Amino acid sequence: PAGGAGAEQRGPVANGGPAGGQAHPTGNGAVPGAAGTPRRWRRRPRRNSLTEEEDGSQEFATRSHFLYYLFSLGTELGNELFYILFFPFCIWNLDAWLGRRLIIIWVWVMYLGQCTKDVIRWPRPASPPVVKLEVFYNSEYSMPSTHAMSGTAIPLALLLLSYGRWQYPLMFGLILAFCWCSLVCCSRIYMGMHSILDVIAGFLYAILILVIFHPVVDLIDNFNLTYKYAPLIIISLHLALGIFSFTLDTWSTSRGDTAQILGCGAGVACGSHVNYILGLQLDPPPHTLPLSLSSLTVTVFGKAILRLLIGVIVLLLTKVAMKKATIPLACKIFRIPQGDVRKARQRMEVELPYRYITYGMVGFSLMFIVPCLFHFIGLS
């Protein structure tokens, strides 16, 4: 789109409208079928502060607010905002046993998906002709869609792990998993970030990983809890996997995201181990199984929301504090200029420790520090 074009010619139009500068003739309503150009809602795609892609950030217009917000919601189901709300809510308010296992599966699904992207190296759909409604992850490769992988693995794992442990109709779980998965997968096509093939590959890849890891997730969780040297092995393994992922290709947001996921998984596993060693029981007692939502009251719901609010604030403060500390420290240790923080964060020597340590502490706080805080203030 040309910067000097008129309002009716500037930028692509989503939901079936013109792209590449095509214009609609404006009707006056006097001729049937010429009631004028439909009202459009213009905005720019969400961008990543670490990237400089100007070619993918042109203004777009959409005629359907409903579709835009629906698929924006679907996209957010695979982003950090969702994870920092969903996993804490599950662990603090529903079932820590279930939350730990979901995080184990999520870590492996996302790690394998991100590494596979850097091995296959298929580019994102070209724009034009595709209209990109977001360019936040535009620097990453396309195949497979890790949004589709997480949007498939999390609801299916939730169903597999919770059915029988929680009392609810199987049909409800199947419908929820289908809607969740469909919304996330379709949103990536609507947003212009993936082809249909990327999404199908991500869906099938996630199912394959689930088939392999679901039978051993109990063994992994028990190892994290009970083995004496589990924290040392967990930290070393996750750090080694992060270093390996950083050698696959040049810089992209996927490298930092991979370190972030591995750090979070390591922090959660170490926090779970400390809870077990200290005898802090977060799991529901065996005599309460199967669990039910029938006892939900206004008081219980209010405490759940209060726990989530206080806990997420603690997690965000932890993230900010660790970010402020680790980036300058890494720059100082590895003698990297701090004048351009964005450039410094793209260096492996800075990004890997920053992401790994910061989100490792977030994961540790999620499993240990915040539950201890709840116990101290009487919100357990």
C-alpha positions as YAML, in Angstrom:
chain: A
units: angstrom
residues:
- id: 1
  name: PRO
  ca: [0.00, 0.00, 0.00]
- id: 2
  name: ALA
  ca: [1.22, 3.44, -0.87]
- id: 3
  name: GLY
  ca: [1.68, 5.92, 1.93]
- id: 4
  name: GLY
  ca: [0.15, 8.76, -0.08]
- id: 5
  name: ALA
  ca: [-2.97, 6.91, -1.21]
- id: 6
  name: GLY
  ca: [-6.42, 8.04, -0.28]
- id: 7
  name: ALA
  ca: [-8.40, 6.59, 2.58]
- id: 8
  name: GLU
  ca: [-10.22, 4.19, 0.28]
- id: 9
  name: GLN
  ca: [-7.02, 2.95, -1.37]
- id: 10
  name: ARG
  ca: [-4.59, 2.67, 1.52]
- id: 11
  name: GLY
  ca: [-3.83, -0.83, 2.81]
- id: 12
  name: PRO
  ca: [-5.25, -4.32, 2.34]
- id: 13
  name: VAL
  ca: [-8.70, -5.32, 3.49]
- id: 14
  name: ALA
  ca: [-9.36, -8.50, 5.43]
- id: 15
  name: ASN
  ca: [-12.44, -10.74, 5.30]
- id: 16
  name: GLY
  ca: [-12.81, -10.84, 1.57]
- id: 17
  name: GLY
  ca: [-12.03, -7.20, 0.78]
- id: 18
  name: PRO
  ca: [-9.44, -5.87, -1.67]
- id: 19
  name: ALA
  ca: [-5.71, -5.95, -1.08]
- id: 20
  name: GLY
  ca: [-2.79, -4.29, -2.72]
- id: 21
  name: GLY
  ca: [-4.34, -0.88, -3.28]
- id: 22
  name: GLN
  ca: [-7.56, -1.89, -5.10]
- id: 23
  name: ALA
  ca: [-10.40, 0.58, -4.59]
- id: 24
  name: HIS
  ca: [-14.15, 0.21, -4.44]
- id: 25
  name: PRO
  ca: [-16.28, 2.76, -6.28]
- id: 26
  name: THR
  ca: [-18.37, 4.73, -3.88]
- id: 27
  name: GLY
  ca: [-22.10, 4.41, -4.47]
- id: 28
  name: ASN
  ca: [-24.79, 6.87, -3.56]
- id: 29
  name: GLY
  ca: [-27.46, 4.35, -2.71]
- id: 30
  name: ALA
  ca: [-29.64, 5.31, -5.68]
- id: 31
  name: VAL
  ca: [-28.77, 2.26, -7.75]
- id: 32
  name: PRO
  ca: [-29.56, -1.23, -6.44]
- id: 33
  name: GLY
  ca: [-26.36, -2.89, -5.30]
- id: 34
  name: ALA
  ca: [-24.51, 0.42, -5.06]
- id: 35
  name: ALA
  ca: [-25.24, 1.44, -1.53]
- id: 36
  name: GLY
  ca: [-21.68, 2.62, -0.99]
- id: 37
  name: THR
  ca: [-18.49, 1.15, 0.37]
- id: 38
  name: PRO
  ca: [-19.05, -0.96, 3.52]
- id: 39
  name: ARG
  ca: [-17.72, 0.64, 6.66]
- id: 40
  name: ARG
  ca: [-14.24, -0.58, 7.47]
- id: 41
  name: TRP
  ca: [-12.24, -0.60, 10.66]
- id: 42
  name: ARG
  ca: [-8.57, 0.23, 10.14]
- id: 43
  name: ARG
  ca: [-5.58, -0.61, 12.31]
- id: 44
  name: ARG
  ca: [-2.00, -1.83, 12.18]
- id: 45
  name: PRO
  ca: [-0.77, -5.34, 13.07]
- id: 46
  name: ARG
  ca: [0.69, -6.04, 16.50]
- id: 47
  name: ARG
  ca: [4.49, -6.06, 16.26]
- id: 48
  name: ASN
  ca: [7.37, -7.43, 18.29]
- id: 49
  name: SER
  ca: [9.66, -4.78, 19.80]
- id: 50
  name: LEU
  ca: [12.71, -6.89, 18.89]
- id: 51
  name: THR
  ca: [11.94, -7.04, 15.16]
- id: 52
  name: GLU
  ca: [12.20, -4.48, 12.41]
- id: 53
  name: GLU
  ca: [9.91, -5.89, 9.71]
- id: 54
  name: GLU
  ca: [8.32, -2.87, 8.15]
- id: 55
  name: ASP
  ca: [7.13, -4.87, 5.15]
- id: 56
  name: GLY
  ca: [4.78, -6.92, 7.30]
- id: 57
  name: SER
  ca: [3.29, -4.06, 9.28]
- id: 58
  name: GLN
  ca: [1.16, -2.26, 6.71]
- id: 59
  name: GLU
  ca: [-2.21, -0.96, 7.77]
- id: 60
  name: PHE
  ca: [-5.18, -3.23, 7.15]
- id: 61
  name: ALA
  ca: [-8.92, -2.82, 7.30]
- id: 62
  name: THR
  ca: [-11.51, -5.38, 8.34]
- id: 63
  name: ARG
  ca: [-15.26, -5.36, 7.86]
- id: 64
  name: SER
  ca: [-16.11, -7.85, 10.60]
- id: 65
  name: HIS
  ca: [-15.24, -6.87, 14.15]
- id: 66
  name: PHE
  ca: [-16.63, -10.20, 15.36]
- id: 67
  name: LEU
  ca: [-14.30, -12.35, 13.26]
- id: 68
  name: TYR
  ca: [-11.30, -10.18, 14.08]
- id: 69
  name: TYR
  ca: [-11.84, -10.37, 17.83]
- id: 70
  name: LEU
  ca: [-12.81, -14.06, 17.71]
- id: 71
  name: PHE
  ca: [-9.62, -15.09, 15.95]
- id: 72
  name: SER
  ca: [-7.54, -12.64, 17.98]
- id: 73
  name: LEU
  ca: [-8.81, -14.56, 21.01]
- id: 74
  name: GLY
  ca: [-7.84, -17.81, 19.30]
- id: 75
  name: THR
  ca: [-4.34, -16.50, 18.68]
- id: 76
  name: GLU
  ca: [-4.00, -15.38, 22.32]
- id: 77
  name: LEU
  ca: [-4.68, -18.98, 23.41]
- id: 78
  name: GLY
  ca: [-1.14, -19.69, 22.22]
- id: 79
  name: ASN
  ca: [0.56, -16.58, 23.61]
- id: 80
  name: GLU
  ca: [2.27, -15.71, 26.89]
- id: 81
  name: LEU
  ca: [-0.71, -13.79, 28.28]
- id: 82
  name: PHE
  ca: [-2.85, -16.92, 28.18]
- id: 83
  name: TYR
  ca: [-0.16, -19.14, 29.68]
- id: 84
  name: ILE
  ca: [0.49, -16.78, 32.60]
- id: 85
  name: LEU
  ca: [-3.23, -16.91, 33.45]
- id: 86
  name: PHE
  ca: [-4.18, -20.49, 32.58]
- id: 87
  name: PHE
  ca: [-1.38, -22.50, 34.23]
- id: 88
  name: PRO
  ca: [-1.44, -20.52, 37.52]
- id: 89
  name: PHE
  ca: [-5.23, -20.74, 37.72]
- id: 90
  name: CYS
  ca: [-5.05, -24.49, 37.19]
- id: 91
  name: ILE
  ca: [-2.31, -25.03, 39.79]
- id: 92
  name: TRP
  ca: [-3.53, -22.62, 42.47]
- id: 93
  name: ASN
  ca: [-7.28, -23.13, 42.16]
- id: 94
  name: LEU
  ca: [-8.03, -26.45, 40.48]
- id: 95
  name: ASP
  ca: [-5.48, -29.25, 40.62]
- id: 96
  name: ALA
  ca: [-1.69, -28.90, 40.97]
- id: 97
  name: TRP
  ca: [-1.27, -32.54, 39.93]
- id: 98
  name: LEU
  ca: [-2.97, -31.76, 36.64]
- id: 99
  name: GLY
  ca: [-1.16, -28.45, 36.16]
- id: 100
  name: ARG
  ca: [2.31, -29.98, 36.53]
- id: 101
  name: ARG
  ca: [1.60, -32.62, 33.92]
- id: 102
  name: LEU
  ca: [0.13, -30.11, 31.49]
- id: 103
  name: ILE
  ca: [3.28, -28.00, 31.77]
- id: 104
  name: ILE
  ca: [5.51, -31.03, 31.15]
- id: 105
  name: ILE
  ca: [3.63, -31.84, 27.94]
- id: 106
  name: TRP
  ca: [3.50, -28.17, 26.90]
- id: 107
  name: VAL
  ca: [7.28, -27.78, 27.32]
- id: 108
  name: TRP
  ca: [8.09, -30.78, 25.14]
- id: 109
  name: VAL
  ca: [5.52, -29.93, 22.48]
- id: 110
  name: MET
  ca: [6.70, -26.33, 22.17]
- id: 111
  name: TYR
  ca: [10.40, -27.21, 22.29]
- id: 112
  name: LEU
  ca: [10.14, -29.83, 19.56]
- id: 113
  name: GLY
  ca: [7.92, -27.55, 17.49]
- id: 114
  name: GLN
  ca: [10.29, -24.57, 17.70]
- id: 115
  name: CYS
  ca: [13.35, -26.68, 16.89]
- id: 116
  name: THR
  ca: [11.58, -28.31, 13.96]
- id: 117
  name: LYS
  ca: [10.84, -24.86, 12.55]
- id: 118
  name: ASP
  ca: [14.54, -23.99, 12.56]
- id: 119
  name: VAL
  ca: [15.41, -27.30, 10.87]
- id: 120
  name: ILE
  ca: [12.79, -27.17, 8.08]
- id: 121
  name: ARG
  ca: [13.09, -23.38, 7.56]
- id: 122
  name: TRP
  ca: [9.92, -22.77, 5.57]
- id: 123
  name: PRO
  ca: [9.14, -19.05, 5.29]
- id: 124
  name: ARG
  ca: [5.92, -17.41, 6.39]
- id: 125
  name: PRO
  ca: [3.22, -16.85, 3.75]
- id: 126
  name: ALA
  ca: [4.18, -13.98, 1.45]
- id: 127
  name: SER
  ca: [2.45, -10.63, 1.87]
- id: 128
  name: PRO
  ca: [1.04, -9.75, -0.62]
- id: 129
  name: PRO
  ca: [-1.07, -11.66, -1.51]
- id: 130
  name: VAL
  ca: [-1.66, -12.65, 2.13]
- id: 131
  name: VAL
  ca: [-2.95, -9.91, 4.44]
- id: 132
  name: LYS
  ca: [-1.09, -10.19, 7.77]
- id: 133
  name: LEU
  ca: [-3.18, -9.09, 10.72]
- id: 134
  name: GLU
  ca: [-0.27, -9.65, 13.12]
- id: 135
  name: VAL
  ca: [3.50, -9.76, 12.63]
- id: 136
  name: PHE
  ca: [4.56, -10.48, 16.21]
- id: 137
  name: TYR
  ca: [6.20, -13.79, 15.26]
- id: 138
  name: ASN
  ca: [6.93, -12.88, 11.64]
- id: 139
  name: SER
  ca: [10.69, -13.41, 12.05]
- id: 140
  name: GLU
  ca: [10.13, -17.10, 12.84]
- id: 141
  name: TYR
  ca: [9.75, -19.86, 10.29]
- id: 142
  name: SER
  ca: [6.35, -21.24, 9.45]
- id: 143
  name: MET
  ca: [6.39, -25.05, 9.44]
- id: 144
  name: PRO
  ca: [4.93, -26.43, 11.68]
- id: 145
  name: SER
  ca: [2.57, -24.01, 13.41]
- id: 146
  name: THR
  ca: [3.49, -24.06, 17.10]
- id: 147
  name: HIS
  ca: [0.24, -22.23, 17.87]
- id: 148
  name: ALA
  ca: [-1.60, -25.16, 16.30]
- id: 149
  name: MET
  ca: [0.59, -27.56, 18.27]
- id: 150
  name: SER
  ca: [-0.11, -25.94, 21.64]
- id: 151
  name: GLY
  ca: [-3.77, -25.42, 20.70]
- id: 152
  name: THR
  ca: [-4.00, -29.15, 20.03]
- id: 153
  name: ALA
  ca: [-1.81, -30.55, 22.79]
- id: 154
  name: ILE
  ca: [-3.14, -28.55, 25.75]
- id: 155
  name: PRO
  ca: [-6.89, -29.25, 25.35]
- id: 156
  name: LEU
  ca: [-6.32, -32.90, 24.41]
- id: 157
  name: ALA
  ca: [-3.90, -33.42, 27.31]
- id: 158
  name: LEU
  ca: [-6.36, -31.65, 29.60]
- id: 159
  name: LEU
  ca: [-9.05, -34.10, 28.52]
- id: 160
  name: LEU
  ca: [-6.82, -37.18, 28.81]
- id: 161
  name: LEU
  ca: [-5.46, -36.24, 32.24]
- id: 162
  name: SER
  ca: [-8.63, -34.89, 33.83]
- id: 163
  name: TYR
  ca: [-11.29, -37.34, 32.67]
- id: 164
  name: GLY
  ca: [-11.88, -39.81, 35.48]
- id: 165
  name: ARG
  ca: [-10.06, -37.58, 37.95]
- id: 166
  name: TRP
  ca: [-12.73, -34.90, 37.61]
- id: 167
  name: GLN
  ca: [-16.45, -35.52, 37.30]
- id: 168
  name: TYR
  ca: [-17.80, -34.10, 34.05]
- id: 169
  name: PRO
  ca: [-19.53, -35.50, 30.95]
- id: 170
  name: LEU
  ca: [-17.13, -36.88, 28.35]
- id: 171
  name: MET
  ca: [-19.05, -35.08, 25.60]
- id: 172
  name: PHE
  ca: [-18.40, -31.75, 27.32]
- id: 173
  name: GLY
  ca: [-14.65, -32.42, 27.32]
- id: 174
  name: LEU
  ca: [-14.67, -33.48, 23.67]
- id: 175
  name: ILE
  ca: [-16.63, -30.39, 22.59]
- id: 176
  name: LEU
  ca: [-14.33, -28.09, 24.58]
- id: 177
  name: ALA
  ca: [-11.20, -29.69, 23.09]
- id: 178
  name: PHE
  ca: [-12.64, -29.49, 19.56]
- id: 179
  name: CYS
  ca: [-13.66, -25.84, 19.88]
- id: 180
  name: TRP
  ca: [-10.36, -24.84, 21.50]
- id: 181
  name: CYS
  ca: [-8.27, -26.61, 18.89]
- id: 182
  name: SER
  ca: [-10.36, -25.36, 15.95]
- id: 183
  name: LEU
  ca: [-10.31, -21.76, 17.16]
- id: 184
  name: VAL
  ca: [-6.52, -21.66, 17.55]
- id: 185
  name: CYS
  ca: [-5.80, -23.44, 14.27]
- id: 186
  name: CYS
  ca: [-8.21, -21.33, 12.20]
- id: 187
  name: SER
  ca: [-6.95, -18.12, 13.82]
- id: 188
  name: ARG
  ca: [-3.45, -18.64, 12.44]
- id: 189
  name: ILE
  ca: [-4.78, -18.86, 8.89]
- id: 190
  name: TYR
  ca: [-7.08, -15.86, 9.39]
- id: 191
  name: MET
  ca: [-4.22, -13.79, 10.81]
- id: 192
  name: GLY
  ca: [-2.11, -14.55, 7.73]
- id: 193
  name: MET
  ca: [0.71, -16.17, 9.72]
- id: 194
  name: HIS
  ca: [0.38, -19.76, 8.48]
- id: 195
  name: SER
  ca: [-0.75, -21.79, 5.51]
- id: 196
  name: ILE
  ca: [-3.27, -24.60, 5.85]
- id: 197
  name: LEU
  ca: [-0.40, -27.09, 5.48]
- id: 198
  name: ASP
  ca: [1.48, -25.50, 8.41]
- id: 199
  name: VAL
  ca: [-1.58, -25.84, 10.63]
- id: 200
  name: ILE
  ca: [-2.33, -29.44, 9.62]
- id: 201
  name: ALA
  ca: [1.31, -30.40, 10.20]
- id: 202
  name: GLY
  ca: [1.26, -28.75, 13.63]
- id: 203
  name: PHE
  ca: [-1.96, -30.55, 14.56]
- id: 204
  name: LEU
  ca: [-0.62, -33.98, 13.55]
- id: 205
  name: TYR
  ca: [2.81, -33.33, 15.10]
- id: 206
  name: ALA
  ca: [1.21, -32.44, 18.44]
- id: 207
  name: ILE
  ca: [-0.85, -35.64, 18.40]
- id: 208
  name: LEU
  ca: [2.30, -37.67, 17.67]
- id: 209
  name: ILE
  ca: [4.13, -36.06, 20.60]
- id: 210
  name: LEU
  ca: [1.12, -36.68, 22.86]
- id: 211
  name: VAL
  ca: [1.05, -40.35, 21.88]
- id: 212
  name: ILE
  ca: [4.72, -40.66, 22.85]
- id: 213
  name: PHE
  ca: [4.81, -38.53, 26.01]
- id: 214
  name: HIS
  ca: [1.41, -39.13, 27.60]
- id: 215
  name: PRO
  ca: [2.30, -42.67, 28.79]
- id: 216
  name: VAL
  ca: [5.49, -41.42, 30.50]
- id: 217
  name: VAL
  ca: [4.28, -38.11, 31.94]
- id: 218
  name: ASP
  ca: [3.62, -39.75, 35.34]
- id: 219
  name: LEU
  ca: [7.17, -41.11, 35.42]
- id: 220
  name: ILE
  ca: [8.60, -37.69, 34.57]
- id: 221
  name: ASP
  ca: [6.54, -35.96, 37.25]
- id: 222
  name: ASN
  ca: [7.44, -38.55, 39.89]
- id: 223
  name: PHE
  ca: [11.12, -38.19, 38.98]
- id: 224
  name: ASN
  ca: [10.89, -34.40, 39.33]
- id: 225
  name: LEU
  ca: [9.30, -34.77, 42.76]
- id: 226
  name: THR
  ca: [11.19, -37.61, 44.38]
- id: 227
  name: TYR
  ca: [14.66, -38.05, 42.91]
- id: 228
  name: LYS
  ca: [17.35, -36.55, 45.11]
- id: 229
  name: TYR
  ca: [19.34, -34.90, 42.32]
- id: 230
  name: ALA
  ca: [16.35, -34.02, 40.14]
- id: 231
  name: PRO
  ca: [16.88, -30.22, 40.27]
- id: 232
  name: LEU
  ca: [20.49, -30.52, 39.08]
- id: 233
  name: ILE
  ca: [19.53, -32.84, 36.22]
- id: 234
  name: ILE
  ca: [16.49, -30.75, 35.26]
- id: 235
  name: ILE
  ca: [18.42, -27.47, 35.15]
- id: 236
  name: SER
  ca: [21.33, -29.01, 33.23]
- id: 237
  name: LEU
  ca: [19.11, -30.80, 30.71]
- id: 238
  name: HIS
  ca: [16.90, -27.81, 29.99]
- id: 239
  name: LEU
  ca: [19.92, -25.52, 29.68]
- id: 240
  name: ALA
  ca: [21.63, -27.93, 27.28]
- id: 241
  name: LEU
  ca: [18.47, -28.15, 25.17]
- id: 242
  name: GLY
  ca: [18.33, -24.35, 25.08]
- id: 243
  name: ILE
  ca: [21.96, -24.05, 23.93]
- id: 244
  name: PHE
  ca: [21.30, -26.64, 21.21]
- id: 245
  name: SER
  ca: [18.26, -24.75, 19.94]
- id: 246
  name: PHE
  ca: [20.33, -21.55, 19.68]
- id: 247
  name: THR
  ca: [22.73, -23.27, 17.25]
- id: 248
  name: LEU
  ca: [20.07, -24.30, 14.72]
- id: 249
  name: ASP
  ca: [19.74, -21.00, 12.85]
- id: 250
  name: THR
  ca: [20.29, -17.26, 12.93]
- id: 251
  name: TRP
  ca: [18.42, -15.03, 15.37]
- id: 252
  name: SER
  ca: [14.65, -15.07, 15.47]
- id: 253
  name: THR
  ca: [12.07, -14.74, 18.21]
- id: 254
  name: SER
  ca: [11.79, -18.54, 18.33]
- id: 255
  name: ARG
  ca: [15.19, -18.84, 20.05]
- id: 256
  name: GLY
  ca: [14.19, -16.63, 22.94]
- id: 257
  name: ASP
  ca: [10.77, -18.26, 23.15]
- id: 258
  name: THR
  ca: [12.41, -21.69, 23.34]
- id: 259
  name: ALA
  ca: [14.70, -20.61, 26.19]
- id: 260
  name: GLN
  ca: [11.70, -19.02, 27.89]
- id: 261
  name: ILE
  ca: [9.66, -22.24, 27.70]
- id: 262
  name: LEU
  ca: [12.56, -24.39, 28.91]
- id: 263
  name: GLY
  ca: [13.27, -22.01, 31.78]
- id: 264
  name: CYS
  ca: [9.64, -22.02, 32.85]
- id: 265
  name: GLY
  ca: [9.53, -25.82, 32.74]
- id: 266
  name: ALA
  ca: [12.72, -26.11, 34.78]
- id: 267
  name: GLY
  ca: [11.46, -23.61, 37.36]
- id: 268
  name: VAL
  ca: [8.15, -25.42, 37.77]
- id: 269
  name: ALA
  ca: [9.89, -28.79, 38.13]
- id: 270
  name: CYS
  ca: [12.35, -27.44, 40.72]
- id: 271
  name: GLY
  ca: [9.55, -25.73, 42.64]
- id: 272
  name: SER
  ca: [7.59, -28.98, 42.68]
- id: 273
  name: HIS
  ca: [10.64, -30.81, 44.04]
- id: 274
  name: VAL
  ca: [11.09, -28.27, 46.85]
- id: 275
  name: ASN
  ca: [7.41, -28.59, 47.75]
- id: 276
  name: TYR
  ca: [7.77, -32.36, 47.97]
- id: 277
  name: ILE
  ca: [10.95, -32.20, 50.06]
- id: 278
  name: LEU
  ca: [9.38, -29.71, 52.51]
- id: 279
  name: GLY
  ca: [6.12, -31.66, 52.68]
- id: 280
  name: LEU
  ca: [4.00, -28.84, 51.23]
- id: 281
  name: GLN
  ca: [1.04, -30.70, 49.76]
- id: 282
  name: LEU
  ca: [-0.56, -28.87, 46.83]
- id: 283
  name: ASP
  ca: [-2.25, -31.91, 45.29]
- id: 284
  name: PRO
  ca: [-5.80, -32.76, 46.38]
- id: 285
  name: PRO
  ca: [-5.84, -35.60, 48.95]
- id: 286
  name: PRO
  ca: [-6.61, -39.04, 47.44]
- id: 287
  name: HIS
  ca: [-9.83, -39.39, 49.44]
- id: 288
  name: THR
  ca: [-11.31, -36.35, 47.65]
- id: 289
  name: LEU
  ca: [-11.09, -38.01, 44.22]
- id: 290
  name: PRO
  ca: [-12.85, -37.83, 41.86]
- id: 291
  name: LEU
  ca: [-13.04, -34.05, 42.07]
- id: 292
  name: SER
  ca: [-16.20, -32.10, 41.30]
- id: 293
  name: LEU
  ca: [-17.23, -28.51, 40.67]
- id: 294
  name: SER
  ca: [-20.57, -29.05, 42.41]
- id: 295
  name: SER
  ca: [-19.27, -27.47, 45.63]
- id: 296
  name: LEU
  ca: [-18.49, -24.16, 43.89]
- id: 297
  name: THR
  ca: [-19.82, -21.22, 45.91]
- id: 298
  name: VAL
  ca: [-19.49, -17.46, 45.69]
- id: 299
  name: THR
  ca: [-16.91, -17.53, 48.50]
- id: 300
  name: VAL
  ca: [-14.84, -20.23, 46.82]
- id: 301
  name: PHE
  ca: [-15.01, -18.41, 43.49]
- id: 302
  name: GLY
  ca: [-14.03, -15.11, 45.11]
- id: 303
  name: LYS
  ca: [-11.00, -16.68, 46.79]
- id: 304
  name: ALA
  ca: [-9.97, -18.27, 43.50]
- id: 305
  name: ILE
  ca: [-10.05, -14.92, 41.70]
- id: 306
  name: LEU
  ca: [-8.19, -13.26, 44.58]
- id: 307
  name: ARG
  ca: [-5.49, -15.95, 44.48]
- id: 308
  name: LEU
  ca: [-5.14, -15.50, 40.73]
- id: 309
  name: LEU
  ca: [-4.93, -11.71, 41.00]
- id: 310
  name: ILE
  ca: [-2.36, -11.68, 43.81]
- id: 311
  name: GLY
  ca: [-0.35, -14.53, 42.33]
- id: 312
  name: VAL
  ca: [-0.14, -13.11, 38.82]
- id: 313
  name: ILE
  ca: [0.99, -9.75, 40.23]
- id: 314
  name: VAL
  ca: [3.80, -11.57, 42.08]
- id: 315
  name: LEU
  ca: [4.76, -13.42, 38.89]
- id: 316
  name: LEU
  ca: [4.84, -10.20, 36.86]
- id: 317
  name: LEU
  ca: [6.93, -8.44, 39.51]
- id: 318
  name: THR
  ca: [9.31, -11.40, 39.51]
- id: 319
  name: LYS
  ca: [9.58, -11.22, 35.73]
- id: 320
  name: VAL
  ca: [10.28, -7.47, 35.72]
- id: 321
  name: ALA
  ca: [12.84, -7.68, 38.54]
- id: 322
  name: MET
  ca: [14.73, -10.58, 36.98]
- id: 323
  name: LYS
  ca: [14.70, -8.91, 33.56]
- id: 324
  name: LYS
  ca: [16.15, -5.71, 35.02]
- id: 325
  name: ALA
  ca: [18.88, -7.72, 36.73]
- id: 326
  name: THR
  ca: [19.85, -10.36, 34.17]
- id: 327
  name: ILE
  ca: [20.18, -8.28, 30.97]
- id: 328
  name: PRO
  ca: [22.74, -5.76, 32.34]
- id: 329
  name: LEU
  ca: [24.55, -8.55, 34.21]
- id: 330
  name: ALA
  ca: [24.85, -10.72, 31.08]
- id: 331
  name: CYS
  ca: [26.03, -7.73, 29.04]
- id: 332
  name: LYS
  ca: [28.66, -6.95, 31.66]
- id: 333
  name: ILE
  ca: [29.90, -10.54, 31.96]
- id: 334
  name: PHE
  ca: [30.17, -11.09, 28.19]
- id: 335
  name: ARG
  ca: [31.31, -7.50, 27.48]
- id: 336
  name: ILE
  ca: [28.43, -6.66, 25.17]
- id: 337
  name: PRO
  ca: [27.57, -2.95, 24.69]
- id: 338
  name: GLN
  ca: [24.37, -1.96, 26.50]
- id: 339
  name: GLY
  ca: [23.67, 1.15, 24.42]
- id: 340
  name: ASP
  ca: [21.22, -0.69, 22.15]
- id: 341
  name: VAL
  ca: [19.30, -3.07, 24.40]
- id: 342
  name: ARG
  ca: [17.33, -4.51, 21.49]
- id: 343
  name: LYS
  ca: [20.52, -5.51, 19.68]
- id: 344
  name: ALA
  ca: [22.07, -6.83, 22.87]
- id: 345
  name: ARG
  ca: [19.04, -9.04, 23.55]
- id: 346
  name: GLN
  ca: [19.49, -10.67, 20.14]
- id: 347
  name: ARG
  ca: [22.89, -12.03, 21.21]
- id: 348
  name: MET
  ca: [22.85, -15.61, 22.49]
- id: 349
  name: GLU
  ca: [25.09, -14.69, 25.43]
- id: 350
  name: VAL
  ca: [22.39, -12.29, 26.65]
- id: 351
  name: GLU
  ca: [19.12, -13.77, 25.47]
- id: 352
  name: LEU
  ca: [19.68, -17.33, 26.68]
- id: 353
  name: PRO
  ca: [20.56, -16.50, 30.32]
- id: 354
  name: TYR
  ca: [18.04, -13.64, 30.43]
- id: 355
  name: ARG
  ca: [15.14, -15.77, 29.23]
- id: 356
  name: TYR
  ca: [16.17, -18.94, 31.03]
- id: 357
  name: ILE
  ca: [16.85, -17.37, 34.43]
- id: 358
  name: THR
  ca: [13.94, -14.92, 34.32]
- id: 359
  name: TYR
  ca: [11.30, -17.46, 33.38]
- id: 360
  name: GLY
  ca: [12.92, -20.11, 35.53]
- id: 361
  name: MET
  ca: [12.27, -17.85, 38.51]
- id: 362
  name: VAL
  ca: [8.73, -17.21, 37.27]
- id: 363
  name: GLY
  ca: [8.13, -20.97, 37.14]
- id: 364
  name: PHE
  ca: [9.69, -21.48, 40.58]
- id: 365
  name: SER
  ca: [7.52, -18.70, 42.00]
- id: 366
  name: LEU
  ca: [4.46, -20.27, 40.41]
- id: 367
  name: MET
  ca: [5.02, -23.60, 42.15]
- id: 368
  name: PHE
  ca: [6.67, -22.64, 45.45]
- id: 369
  name: ILE
  ca: [6.87, -18.95, 46.39]
- id: 370
  name: VAL
  ca: [3.30, -17.95, 45.56]
- id: 371
  name: PRO
  ca: [1.71, -21.01, 47.28]
- id: 372
  name: CYS
  ca: [3.83, -20.21, 50.36]
- id: 373
  name: LEU
  ca: [2.53, -16.64, 50.22]
- id: 374
  name: PHE
  ca: [-1.04, -17.93, 50.04]
- id: 375
  name: HIS
  ca: [-0.42, -20.11, 53.09]
- id: 376
  name: PHE
  ca: [1.05, -17.15, 54.98]
- id: 377
  name: ILE
  ca: [-1.93, -14.83, 54.27]
- id: 378
  name: GLY
  ca: [-4.57, -17.54, 54.73]
- id: 379
  name: LEU
  ca: [-5.59, -18.04, 51.10]
- id: 380
  name: SER
  ca: [-4.42, -21.64, 50.70]
...
